[in-house]
């Protein structure tokens, strides 16, 4: 560690001592009015400021771009800015001036993930690459379903975030947040911190206010895990609640798109905008609502009152260094109890389900079989321009192994190779048996069985243990900030020197439920958040300085 980095770490480790004082000063004077800093600003703050003409959407875009430029060379968060962001903002400002607003997100900038550096496709001047040179320059026929909904809601898509290449589905020896196109993302709570993945850049961007919030995608953990370590709220929706049309796929049975934001209510506003049916994704036809629930109204302080919340203790596995997480989890139970809920402990999944979950390879085989089928069928075949002539996973593998910037063989293609070596795909009889096993261990022998048999409204787990089981059945999870590793925590690095455990690195609490139960889970998460305000207790070690006041004064 060089001298400068050593000093930076020492200064950072004592940030927690001053967090309360810093919290009270995170305001600027904007057009003569006190206004929250862009680190803490909410959807409602921005909507009010725009409505009252304290600033414009153009001002917002300029401020966020300046913030990105301050830190991006250090953190590698954003791979591409939207070259039309300012002109789009100006058009939305003109609409507002004429008395038209499209909703609460009108004129507000967001960041979206490019599935590993661009996997949520947009039909504009930006790329959609999954972080690989193989798709650089490829064009899609239209916006992805969620991007189209964001635009309809008046959102400014400010840019695209870096992520784990191919959504962590290329290598067994790469790192969270690395892509060939974007380099290595670092999180902002500790120098050289592992950002988790695969929505790595989305998590970091939202955590330090490079936009109001961000979109991520998840197959198993890719919203929840980076939300956790970046001190965010992450909503992993039921598969089918949000469209995956023209989102670079891994698994049609597990892929979902959701928000990553600094507050539960901000995440709820974004989910409200992107949820709903899409003729281009038949999974959305399963949505059981004629009218979507009001996810924002679900943010009720009393949501936990009278609810039964279960703890599947046998999913909380021994993990060295996790003592602070487990201690904070036990303290959270008291908060939830004091909020009026009943904790039902030891609501454990069956022994068979636990054994299969921990030891069976059926979960990986299902996803690999989906991958080799879904990638060419639902994405590559739709491209209107394909400069590298990439039509199959075999094409991607060959390109990756031959193109030097893809860093092969140092970062292997083992997951690609395993997928290609399967003797079946997701239309084969062998596949169906594996998938049904997944549904059984996550359903009647797992989460759904616990909810029904113990008359539970939700389950809770430390977020570190929450993603895997609900992923198997496409079930929803909401993670909310819970706490931080103590300032004197011993640093633990992975084999590529990213810090996985260290001082002030955040961790979270997850609420798990049945399909389509997002409104309830959002309510529970909000009730917990409002009683703890955990995310405010520690600041990132690296923050941009630009605020709206600076842009307005320029």
C-alpha positions as CSV (number, residue, x, y, z in Angstrom):
1,X,0.0,0.0,0.0
2,X,1.6,3.3,-1.0
3,X,1.9,6.3,1.5
4,X,-1.0,8.3,0.0
5,X,-3.4,5.4,0.2
6,X,-2.3,4.6,3.8
7,X,-3.1,8.2,4.8
8,X,-6.4,7.9,3.0
9,X,-7.4,4.7,4.8
10,X,-6.5,6.2,8.2
11,X,-8.6,9.3,7.6
12,X,-11.4,7.2,6.3
13,X,-11.5,4.8,9.3
14,X,-12.4,7.7,11.5
15,X,-15.2,9.1,9.3
16,X,-17.7,7.3,11.5
17,X,-16.8,9.5,14.4
18,X,-18.1,12.6,12.5
19,X,-21.0,11.1,10.6
20,X,-23.7,12.7,12.7
21,X,-22.2,16.1,12.3
22,X,-21.8,15.6,8.6
23,X,-25.4,14.5,8.3
24,X,-26.6,17.8,9.7
25,X,-24.7,19.8,7.1
26,X,-25.7,18.0,3.9
27,X,-27.7,21.0,2.6
28,X,-27.0,23.6,0.0
29,X,-28.6,27.0,-0.7
30,X,-30.3,26.6,-4.1
31,X,-32.0,29.7,-5.5
32,X,-32.1,31.1,-2.0
33,X,-33.7,28.0,-0.5
34,X,-32.1,25.3,1.6
35,X,-32.0,22.1,-0.4
36,X,-30.6,18.6,0.2
37,X,-27.2,17.7,-1.2
38,X,-27.2,15.4,-4.2
39,X,-25.9,12.6,-1.9
40,X,-29.2,12.7,0.1
41,X,-31.7,14.2,-2.3
42,X,-34.9,12.2,-2.9
43,X,-37.4,11.9,-5.7
44,X,-39.8,14.1,-3.9
45,X,-37.1,16.8,-3.2
46,X,-36.2,16.9,-6.9
47,X,-39.8,16.9,-8.1
48,X,-40.6,19.8,-5.7
49,X,-37.4,21.8,-6.7
50,X,-38.3,21.4,-10.4
51,X,-41.9,22.3,-9.8
52,X,-40.9,25.5,-7.9
53,X,-38.3,26.4,-10.5
54,X,-35.4,26.3,-8.0
55,X,-33.5,24.6,-10.9
56,X,-34.1,22.9,-14.2
57,X,-33.6,19.4,-15.5
58,X,-30.7,20.8,-17.6
59,X,-29.1,22.1,-14.3
60,X,-29.6,18.6,-12.8
61,X,-27.9,16.9,-15.8
62,X,-25.0,19.3,-15.6
63,X,-24.5,18.7,-11.9
64,X,-24.6,15.0,-12.2
65,X,-22.2,14.9,-15.1
66,X,-19.8,17.1,-13.2
67,X,-20.1,14.7,-10.2
68,X,-19.4,11.7,-12.5
69,X,-16.3,13.4,-14.0
70,X,-14.9,14.0,-10.5
71,X,-14.8,10.4,-9.4
72,X,-15.1,8.2,-12.5
73,X,-11.3,7.9,-13.2
74,X,-10.9,6.4,-9.7
75,X,-14.1,4.3,-9.4
76,X,-14.8,3.3,-13.1
77,X,-18.5,3.5,-12.4
78,X,-19.9,4.9,-15.7
79,X,-18.9,3.5,-19.0
80,X,-20.9,5.9,-21.2
81,X,-22.8,9.2,-20.8
82,X,-25.8,9.8,-22.9
83,X,-24.7,12.4,-25.5
84,X,-28.3,13.6,-25.8
85,X,-28.9,13.9,-22.1
86,X,-28.9,17.7,-22.1
87,X,-31.1,18.0,-25.1
88,X,-33.6,15.5,-23.6
89,X,-33.5,17.5,-20.4
90,X,-34.2,20.7,-22.3
91,X,-37.3,19.1,-24.0
92,X,-38.6,17.9,-20.6
93,X,-38.1,21.4,-19.1
94,X,-40.1,22.8,-22.0
95,X,-42.9,20.3,-21.4
96,X,-43.0,21.3,-17.7
97,X,-43.0,25.0,-18.7
98,X,-46.0,24.3,-20.9
99,X,-47.8,22.7,-18.0
100,X,-47.2,19.0,-18.9
101,X,-45.5,16.6,-16.5
102,X,-45.4,12.9,-17.1
103,X,-45.3,11.9,-13.4
104,X,-43.1,12.2,-10.3
105,X,-39.9,11.2,-12.2
106,X,-40.4,13.9,-14.9
107,X,-37.0,15.4,-15.8
108,X,-35.0,13.4,-13.3
109,X,-31.8,11.6,-14.4
110,X,-31.2,7.9,-13.7
111,X,-28.4,5.5,-14.5
112,X,-29.1,2.1,-16.1
113,X,-27.0,-1.0,-16.2
114,X,-25.7,-2.2,-19.5
115,X,-26.0,-5.8,-18.4
116,X,-22.4,-5.9,-17.4
117,X,-21.7,-2.5,-18.7
118,X,-24.7,-2.3,-20.9
119,X,-27.3,-5.0,-20.7
120,X,-30.5,-2.9,-20.6
121,X,-30.7,-1.9,-24.2
122,X,-31.5,1.6,-25.4
123,X,-32.1,2.6,-29.0
124,X,-30.0,5.7,-28.9
125,X,-26.3,6.7,-29.4
126,X,-25.2,4.6,-26.4
127,X,-23.9,1.0,-26.6
128,X,-25.4,-2.2,-25.3
129,X,-22.5,-4.5,-24.7
130,X,-22.6,-6.5,-21.5
131,X,-19.2,-5.1,-21.0
132,X,-17.7,-7.0,-23.9
133,X,-16.0,-5.8,-27.1
134,X,-18.0,-8.6,-28.8
135,X,-21.1,-6.4,-28.9
136,X,-19.5,-3.0,-29.3
137,X,-21.4,-1.1,-32.0
138,X,-24.3,-3.6,-32.2
139,X,-27.7,-1.9,-32.5
140,X,-31.1,-2.9,-31.2
141,X,-34.4,-2.3,-33.0
142,X,-36.0,-0.4,-30.1
143,X,-35.6,0.4,-26.5
144,X,-35.7,-2.3,-24.0
145,X,-39.1,-2.6,-22.2
146,X,-37.9,-0.9,-19.0
147,X,-36.0,1.8,-20.9
148,X,-39.2,2.6,-22.8
149,X,-41.2,2.9,-19.6
150,X,-38.6,5.1,-18.1
151,X,-38.7,7.5,-21.0
152,X,-42.5,7.5,-21.0
153,X,-42.3,8.5,-17.3
154,X,-40.1,11.5,-18.2
155,X,-36.8,10.0,-16.9
156,X,-33.6,11.2,-18.4
157,X,-31.3,8.2,-19.0
158,X,-28.1,9.9,-18.1
159,X,-25.7,7.1,-18.9
160,X,-24.8,3.4,-18.5
161,X,-23.0,1.8,-15.6
162,X,-20.1,-0.5,-15.6
163,X,-20.6,-4.0,-14.2
164,X,-19.3,-7.5,-14.0
165,X,-18.9,-8.7,-17.5
166,X,-21.7,-10.8,-18.9
167,X,-23.4,-10.3,-15.5
168,X,-20.8,-12.5,-13.8
169,X,-21.6,-15.3,-16.2
170,X,-18.4,-15.7,-18.1
171,X,-15.7,-16.7,-15.6
172,X,-15.1,-18.5,-12.3
173,X,-11.9,-16.5,-11.7
174,X,-12.8,-12.9,-12.5
175,X,-14.0,-10.2,-10.1
176,X,-17.2,-8.4,-9.3
177,X,-17.4,-5.2,-11.3
178,X,-14.7,-6.0,-13.9
179,X,-15.5,-5.8,-17.6
180,X,-13.2,-5.7,-20.6
181,X,-14.8,-2.4,-21.8
182,X,-15.1,-0.6,-18.5
183,X,-12.3,-1.9,-16.3
184,X,-12.7,-2.6,-12.6
185,X,-15.4,-0.8,-10.6
186,X,-14.6,0.0,-7.0
187,X,-17.1,0.8,-4.3
188,X,-16.8,4.0,-2.3
189,X,-16.9,3.0,1.3
190,X,-13.4,1.7,1.5
191,X,-10.4,2.1,-0.9
192,X,-10.3,-0.7,-3.5
193,X,-13.6,-2.1,-2.1
194,X,-15.2,-5.0,-3.9
195,X,-18.5,-3.4,-5.4
196,X,-20.2,-6.8,-5.6
197,X,-22.1,-7.6,-8.7
198,X,-23.1,-7.9,-11.3
199,X,-24.9,-4.5,-11.1
200,X,-21.7,-3.0,-9.7
201,X,-21.6,0.4,-11.3
202,X,-25.3,0.9,-10.7
203,X,-24.7,0.4,-7.0
204,X,-21.8,2.7,-6.7
205,X,-23.4,5.4,-8.8
206,X,-26.5,5.5,-6.6
207,X,-24.5,5.3,-3.4
208,X,-22.6,8.5,-4.0
209,X,-25.2,10.5,-5.8
210,X,-24.1,10.3,-9.5
211,X,-27.8,10.2,-10.3
212,X,-31.0,9.9,-8.2
213,X,-30.8,6.2,-8.5
214,X,-30.1,3.3,-10.9
215,X,-31.5,0.2,-12.5
216,X,-29.9,-3.2,-12.0
217,X,-30.6,-6.6,-13.3
218,X,-30.6,-9.8,-11.2
219,X,-30.4,-13.5,-12.0
220,X,-29.2,-14.4,-8.5
221,X,-27.9,-11.6,-6.3
222,X,-27.0,-9.0,-8.8
223,X,-29.3,-6.3,-7.4
224,X,-29.3,-7.5,-3.8
225,X,-25.6,-8.0,-3.3
226,X,-24.3,-4.7,-4.7
227,X,-27.2,-2.8,-3.0
228,X,-26.0,-4.3,0.3
229,X,-22.3,-3.4,0.0
230,X,-23.1,0.1,-1.4
231,X,-25.5,0.9,1.5
232,X,-28.6,1.0,-0.7
233,X,-32.2,-0.2,-0.9
234,X,-32.5,-2.8,-3.7
235,X,-35.7,-4.3,-5.0
236,X,-35.4,-7.6,-6.8
237,X,-38.9,-8.0,-8.3
238,X,-40.9,-11.2,-9.0
239,X,-39.8,-12.5,-12.4
240,X,-42.3,-11.1,-14.8
241,X,-43.2,-7.9,-12.9
242,X,-40.8,-5.9,-15.0
243,X,-40.1,-6.6,-18.6
244,X,-36.8,-8.2,-19.8
245,X,-37.4,-7.5,-23.4
246,X,-34.1,-6.5,-25.0
247,X,-32.2,-6.9,-21.7
248,X,-29.2,-9.1,-22.4
249,X,-30.4,-12.4,-20.8
250,X,-28.9,-15.1,-18.7
251,X,-32.1,-17.0,-17.7
252,X,-35.7,-16.3,-18.6
253,X,-36.7,-18.1,-15.4
254,X,-34.6,-16.0,-13.1
255,X,-33.8,-12.7,-14.8
256,X,-35.5,-9.6,-13.5
257,X,-34.9,-5.8,-13.5
258,X,-35.2,-3.6,-10.5
259,X,-34.2,-0.3,-8.8
260,X,-31.2,0.4,-6.6
261,X,-31.7,3.6,-4.6
262,X,-30.8,5.4,-1.4
263,X,-34.3,5.2,0.1
264,X,-37.1,2.7,0.0
265,X,-39.5,5.3,-1.3
266,X,-37.2,6.3,-4.2
267,X,-36.9,2.6,-5.1
268,X,-40.7,2.4,-4.9
269,X,-41.2,5.4,-7.3
270,X,-38.9,3.7,-9.8
271,X,-40.5,0.3,-9.5
272,X,-43.9,2.0,-10.1
273,X,-42.6,3.4,-13.4
274,X,-41.0,0.2,-14.8
275,X,-43.5,-2.5,-13.6
276,X,-46.2,-3.8,-15.9
277,X,-47.1,-5.9,-18.8
278,X,-45.1,-5.9,-22.1
279,X,-46.2,-7.8,-25.2
280,X,-42.5,-8.4,-25.9
281,X,-42.0,-10.4,-22.7
282,X,-44.6,-13.1,-22.2
283,X,-43.6,-13.6,-18.5
284,X,-45.2,-10.3,-17.8
285,X,-48.6,-11.7,-18.9
286,X,-48.6,-13.6,-15.5
287,X,-49.0,-10.3,-13.6
288,X,-52.2,-10.9,-11.6
289,X,-53.2,-7.2,-11.2
290,X,-55.5,-5.3,-13.5
291,X,-54.1,-2.2,-11.9
292,X,-50.7,-2.4,-10.3
293,X,-50.4,-1.9,-6.6
294,X,-49.4,1.6,-5.4
295,X,-45.8,0.8,-4.4
296,X,-45.2,4.4,-3.2
297,X,-48.3,4.3,-0.9
298,X,-47.0,1.0,0.5
299,X,-44.3,3.1,2.2
300,X,-46.2,3.2,5.5
301,X,-44.5,3.6,8.9
302,X,-46.9,1.1,10.5
303,X,-46.5,-1.6,7.9
304,X,-45.0,-4.1,10.3
305,X,-47.8,-3.8,12.9
306,X,-49.6,-7.2,13.3
307,X,-47.4,-9.0,10.8
308,X,-45.7,-12.4,11.3
309,X,-42.1,-12.5,10.2
310,X,-40.2,-15.7,10.0
311,X,-36.5,-16.5,10.3
312,X,-35.2,-19.5,8.4
313,X,-32.1,-20.0,10.6
314,X,-30.7,-22.9,8.6
315,X,-30.1,-20.5,5.7
316,X,-27.8,-18.4,7.9
317,X,-24.6,-20.3,7.3
318,X,-21.3,-20.0,9.3
319,X,-19.0,-17.4,7.6
320,X,-15.7,-16.2,9.0
321,X,-15.8,-12.5,9.7
322,X,-19.6,-12.1,9.6
323,X,-20.0,-11.6,13.4
324,X,-20.9,-7.9,13.0
325,X,-23.6,-8.8,10.5
326,X,-25.1,-11.5,12.7
327,X,-25.0,-9.1,15.7
328,X,-26.8,-6.4,13.8
329,X,-29.3,-8.9,12.6
330,X,-30.2,-9.9,16.1
331,X,-30.6,-6.2,17.0
332,X,-32.9,-5.7,14.0
333,X,-35.3,-8.3,15.4
334,X,-35.9,-6.1,18.4
335,X,-36.6,-3.2,16.1
336,X,-39.1,-5.3,14.1
337,X,-40.8,-6.5,17.3
338,X,-41.1,-3.0,18.7
339,X,-42.7,-2.0,15.4
340,X,-45.6,-4.4,16.2
341,X,-44.5,-7.5,14.4
342,X,-44.3,-11.1,15.7
343,X,-41.0,-12.8,15.1
344,X,-41.4,-16.5,14.4
345,X,-37.9,-18.0,14.8
346,X,-36.5,-21.2,13.3
347,X,-38.9,-21.4,10.5
348,X,-36.5,-23.6,8.6
349,X,-36.6,-25.1,5.1
350,X,-36.7,-28.9,4.9
351,X,-33.5,-30.9,5.2
352,X,-33.9,-32.1,1.6
353,X,-34.3,-28.5,0.4
354,X,-31.2,-27.4,2.3
355,X,-29.1,-30.3,1.0
356,X,-30.2,-29.6,-2.5
357,X,-29.6,-25.8,-2.2
358,X,-26.1,-26.3,-0.8
359,X,-24.9,-29.3,-2.7
360,X,-26.9,-29.8,-5.9
361,X,-25.8,-28.4,-9.2
362,X,-29.4,-28.2,-10.6
363,X,-29.5,-24.4,-10.0
364,X,-26.4,-23.8,-12.2
365,X,-27.4,-26.3,-14.9
366,X,-30.9,-24.6,-15.3
367,X,-29.3,-21.2,-15.7
368,X,-26.6,-22.5,-18.1
369,X,-29.2,-24.2,-20.3
370,X,-31.3,-21.1,-20.3
371,X,-28.3,-19.0,-21.2
372,X,-27.3,-21.0,-24.3
373,X,-30.9,-20.8,-25.6
374,X,-32.1,-17.4,-24.5
375,X,-29.0,-15.3,-25.5
376,X,-29.3,-16.0,-29.2
377,X,-33.1,-16.3,-29.3
378,X,-34.2,-13.2,-27.3
379,X,-31.3,-10.8,-27.9
380,X,-28.6,-11.6,-30.5
381,X,-31.2,-12.5,-33.2
382,X,-32.9,-9.2,-32.6
383,X,-29.9,-7.0,-33.4
384,X,-30.2,-4.7,-36.4
385,X,-26.5,-4.2,-36.6
386,X,-24.0,-6.8,-35.5
387,X,-20.4,-5.7,-36.5
388,X,-18.6,-8.7,-35.0
389,X,-21.2,-11.2,-36.3
390,X,-22.0,-12.6,-32.9
391,X,-25.0,-14.9,-33.2
392,X,-24.4,-17.6,-30.5
393,X,-22.6,-18.3,-27.3
394,X,-20.0,-20.1,-29.2
395,X,-19.3,-17.0,-31.2
396,X,-18.9,-15.0,-28.0
397,X,-16.6,-17.5,-26.5
398,X,-14.4,-17.6,-29.6
399,X,-14.3,-13.8,-29.7
400,X,-13.4,-13.6,-26.0
401,X,-10.6,-16.0,-26.3
402,X,-9.1,-14.3,-29.4
403,X,-9.5,-10.6,-28.6
404,X,-6.6,-9.5,-26.3
405,X,-8.5,-6.8,-24.5
406,X,-10.9,-9.4,-23.1
407,X,-8.1,-10.5,-20.8
408,X,-8.3,-14.2,-21.6
409,X,-6.9,-16.6,-20.4
410,X,-6.1,-14.7,-17.2
411,X,-9.9,-14.3,-16.8
412,X,-11.2,-17.6,-18.0
413,X,-14.4,-18.5,-19.9
414,X,-15.3,-21.4,-17.7
415,X,-19.0,-20.6,-17.4
416,X,-19.3,-20.2,-21.2
417,X,-17.4,-23.5,-21.6
418,X,-19.6,-25.4,-19.2
419,X,-22.8,-24.0,-20.8
420,X,-21.6,-25.0,-24.3
421,X,-20.6,-28.5,-23.0
422,X,-24.2,-29.3,-21.8
423,X,-25.8,-32.1,-23.6
424,X,-29.2,-30.4,-23.4
425,X,-30.8,-27.0,-23.5
426,X,-34.0,-25.5,-22.0
427,X,-36.3,-27.4,-24.3
428,X,-34.9,-30.8,-23.3
429,X,-36.6,-33.3,-20.9
430,X,-33.5,-33.4,-18.7
431,X,-33.9,-29.6,-18.2
432,X,-37.5,-29.9,-17.0
433,X,-36.6,-32.3,-14.2
434,X,-33.9,-30.0,-12.9
435,X,-36.1,-26.9,-13.1
436,X,-38.9,-28.7,-11.2
437,X,-36.4,-29.6,-8.5
438,X,-35.4,-25.9,-8.2
439,X,-39.1,-25.0,-7.9
440,X,-39.7,-27.6,-5.2
441,X,-36.7,-26.6,-2.9
442,X,-37.6,-22.9,-3.2
443,X,-41.3,-23.4,-3.2
444,X,-43.2,-25.9,-1.0
445,X,-40.0,-27.1,0.7
446,X,-38.6,-23.7,1.0
447,X,-39.9,-20.1,1.0
448,X,-43.5,-20.7,-0.1
449,X,-43.9,-23.6,2.2
450,X,-42.6,-21.6,5.2
451,X,-44.9,-18.7,4.4
452,X,-47.9,-21.0,4.2
453,X,-47.2,-23.5,7.0
454,X,-46.3,-20.9,9.6
455,X,-48.9,-18.3,8.4
456,X,-46.1,-15.8,7.7
457,X,-46.2,-12.4,6.0
458,X,-42.5,-12.5,5.1
459,X,-39.2,-14.0,5.9
460,X,-36.1,-12.0,6.9
461,X,-32.4,-12.8,6.5
462,X,-29.1,-10.9,6.5
463,X,-28.8,-9.9,2.8
464,X,-25.6,-11.9,2.5
465,X,-27.7,-15.0,2.8
466,X,-30.8,-13.9,1.0
467,X,-30.4,-14.1,-2.8
468,X,-29.9,-17.7,-3.8
469,X,-33.1,-19.5,-2.7
470,X,-35.7,-17.0,-3.9
471,X,-33.9,-16.8,-7.3
472,X,-34.7,-20.4,-8.0
473,X,-38.4,-19.7,-8.1
474,X,-38.3,-16.1,-9.3
475,X,-39.5,-14.7,-5.9
476,X,-39.2,-11.1,-4.8
477,X,-36.7,-9.7,-2.2
478,X,-36.2,-6.2,-0.8
479,X,-32.9,-5.3,0.9
480,X,-32.5,-2.3,3.1
481,X,-29.3,-0.9,4.9
482,X,-28.7,-2.6,8.3
483,X,-25.2,-1.6,9.4
484,X,-21.5,-1.4,8.8
485,X,-18.4,-3.4,9.7
486,X,-16.7,-1.7,12.7
487,X,-13.9,0.8,12.1
488,X,-11.3,-1.7,13.5
489,X,-12.3,-4.6,11.2
490,X,-9.4,-6.6,9.8
491,X,-9.3,-6.1,6.0
492,X,-10.0,-9.2,4.0
493,X,-9.1,-9.2,0.3
494,X,-9.9,-11.6,-2.5
495,X,-7.3,-13.1,-4.8
496,X,-7.3,-10.1,-7.1
497,X,-6.8,-7.7,-4.1
498,X,-10.4,-6.3,-3.9
499,X,-11.4,-5.6,-0.3
500,X,-14.4,-7.8,0.6
501,X,-14.5,-7.2,4.4
502,X,-13.1,-4.0,5.9
503,X,-13.9,-0.9,8.1
504,X,-17.2,0.8,7.4
505,X,-18.2,-1.5,4.6
506,X,-22.1,-1.7,4.6
507,X,-24.3,-4.7,5.0
508,X,-28.1,-5.2,4.7
509,X,-31.3,-6.8,5.8
510,X,-33.6,-8.6,3.4
511,X,-37.4,-9.2,3.4
512,X,-38.4,-12.2,1.3
513,X,-42.0,-13.0,0.2
514,X,-44.2,-14.8,-2.2
515,X,-44.7,-13.9,-5.9
516,X,-46.2,-10.4,-6.5
517,X,-45.8,-9.4,-2.8
518,X,-43.6,-6.4,-3.6
519,X,-46.0,-3.9,-2.0
520,X,-45.9,-5.7,1.3
521,X,-42.1,-6.1,1.3
522,X,-41.6,-2.5,0.4
523,X,-43.8,-1.5,3.4
524,X,-41.9,-3.7,5.8
525,X,-38.5,-2.4,4.5
526,X,-39.8,1.2,4.8
527,X,-41.0,0.7,8.3
528,X,-37.6,-0.7,9.3
529,X,-35.7,2.0,7.4
530,X,-37.6,4.8,9.1
531,X,-36.9,3.4,12.5
532,X,-33.2,2.9,12.0
533,X,-31.9,5.3,9.3
534,X,-28.9,3.0,9.2
535,X,-27.5,4.3,5.9
536,X,-26.8,7.7,7.4
537,X,-24.4,6.5,10.0
538,X,-21.3,6.3,7.8
539,X,-20.3,8.2,4.7
540,X,-18.4,6.9,1.7
541,X,-14.7,7.7,1.9
542,X,-14.8,9.3,-1.6
543,X,-17.5,11.7,-2.6
544,X,-17.9,14.2,-5.5
545,X,-18.2,17.9,-4.5
546,X,-20.3,19.4,-7.2
547,X,-23.8,20.4,-6.1
548,X,-26.7,22.2,-7.8
549,X,-25.6,25.5,-6.3
550,X,-22.3,25.3,-8.1
551,X,-24.0,24.8,-11.5
552,X,-26.5,27.6,-10.8
553,X,-23.6,29.9,-9.9
554,X,-21.6,29.2,-12.9
